[in-house]
Amino acid sequence: MTRRWWTVDLNDRSVTERRLEPEEVLHGGRWRTVRELQRLGAAGADPLAPENPLVLATGPFAGSSYSNANRLSVGTRSPLTGGVKEANSGGTLAYALGRIGAAGLTLVGAAPDWVVLVLGPDGVRFADAAPYLGLGNYAAAELLWNDFPNAASLALVGPVAEYGGLLAGLAVTDTDGQPGRLAARGGVGAVFGAKRVKAIVVEKGEAPAFSLEPAFKEAMRAYARALLASDGIRRYTSVGTAGMGDFQNMFGGLPVKNFSRGRLAEGENPLGGEALRRLILERDGEGATAHACMPGCVIRCSNKVPDAQGKAVVSPLEYETLGLVGSNLGFDDLDAVARMNRWANDLGVDTIEFGAALGVAMDAGLGPWADLDFALGVYRALLAGTEEGRRYAQGAARLGRALGHGRVPVVRDQGISAYDPRVVEGTGVTYMTTPQGADHTAGNVPRENPGERSLEELMDLSFAAQVNAAASDALGLCIFGGSVTYAQKDAAVRAAALAAGLDEEPDAAAFDRLGREVLAMELAFNRAVGQPDVAPLPRFMYEEPLPPRNLRARLDPERIAGFWKRLEP
């Protein structure tokens, strides 16, 4: 199978096309994004200057029906953290790119005027973005679908990205055509805004012709069978990622009121997976407890949440949003969180960073806890781009500094996701060591009982999780299939090689080697920027015990300073 790579110079609208060799197709996703950033010297660029490239990359399975294997990687130097960033998304864009024979594209320079990039079987062309400026993502997507009837997928940035807000991500449409899947973290949307790229439209294409199709299809069927036989995967299908909310509430690692408590309720979490499943089933209508965000995925961990009349409000409502926009703000009402999730999608912003910023504001006394009217006011300010809105748009760290508030849950200036590291210590090690900033998807270790592992053991667990996540991202595989993928890593790489057109048996270490290569490149990037290998947790987490387990952070940077020696041969 032949795949193309486009380099788009936005300054003069020139496009260079390059055909990739099968080995290059195999090294896709997050591997490709960081390699391109290194090649173009992004570490030396101002994150919001034209010199900072944006890279969008698929994995080798793109365009196929291989389950949970059509993820999109978006790479750039982050304006939020200052370091390397890969923001990852499901949805339909990577699938659509694969069906027009594209492995990805690099955007360099900045357009003189706002543009829509239209990608099709014949290449790249440009359209005027003026009709879509200032609109929320739902309205803009509806208009784009109407204006581009041959579109198969959309990716777009919202109004916050247009004025450079660091909350902004890239919204990708799901299988229902809704812009609810975000490559959200690190302020990547602000970089699209700086380049004046409002949207990407991918036109319809044909199913890719895999040169080793019989063997590839058998590998695809075998993987799907293994997923469907897995108890862990069935749990994802039943309650989605929200099921983690039930566990973390019991565990005491849930963010509550700006990470001041670790449990929202005794007994069942009112924002957990079981409560959410019941609500969806009781209301029926347009709701769904299982929904595939990308074509071909048999896990179907997404959902569609209806209002009391059965009309869909948002898809999906996931654990990170339930944690950061829900319990972190004092809410215990699923309807309130669903509404705020829709507002965030409409703005095109990261719900983790949005929730972290609102939590800092409420903790500082700017608004009451669990006040939906206050949150609505912030949404409207962000949508309009008022002075107040632009203050929130810069994220939790910068808002906290502007307010002079000391309780700000960030690492490398990026909001901590919904695992308090005083309890969820393995993920805390990942927050501190990953070049990506406080990002659980870089290597989550969510279930280790605090205090039972030595720091050395926690570092080993975090490192293994980071290698697995990096390799999955490079192959375009969703980490929610990890219980199967990581048990048969050689089969995963073999299937990816077949998809890329390589008829060879990879050695047993190929999967881990791929992940280690990604991590080594990202670490080198951040060292070139001047960032430390290990960043501390917020000071208040070392000083304040977290109820109900009353634990302080024991993850001192000096004690885990040798973490990255694990990358050495």
Secondary structure, DSSP 8 states (H G I E B T S, - for coil): --EEEEEEETTTTEEEEEEE-HHHHHS-HHHHHHHHHHHTTGGGS-TTSTTS-EEEE--TTTTS--TT---EEEEEE-TTTSSEEEEEE-SSHHHHHHHTTEEEEEEES--SS-EEEEEETTEEEEEE-GGGTT--HHHHHHHHHHH-TTEEEEEE--HHHHTT-TTB-EEE--TTS-S-EEE-GGGHHHHHHHTTEEEEEEE-------TTHHHHHHHHHHHHHHHHT-HHHHHHHHHGGGHHHHHHHHHT---BTTTTBS-S-SSS-TTSHHHHHHHHHHH-TT-EEEE-SSTT-SS-BEEEEE-TTS-EEES---HHHIIIIIGGGT---HHHHHHHHHHHHHHTB-HHHHHHHHHHHHHTTSS-TT-HHHHHHHHHHHHHT-HHHHHHTT-HHHHHHHHT-S---EETTEE--SS-TTTSHHHHHHHHH-TT-S-GGG---TT--TTSS-HHHHHHHHHHHHHHHHHHHHHT--GGGHHHHTTSHHHHHHHHHHHHT------TTHHHHHHHHHHHHHHHHHHHHT--SS----HHHHHS-BTTTTB-----GGGGTTGGGGG--
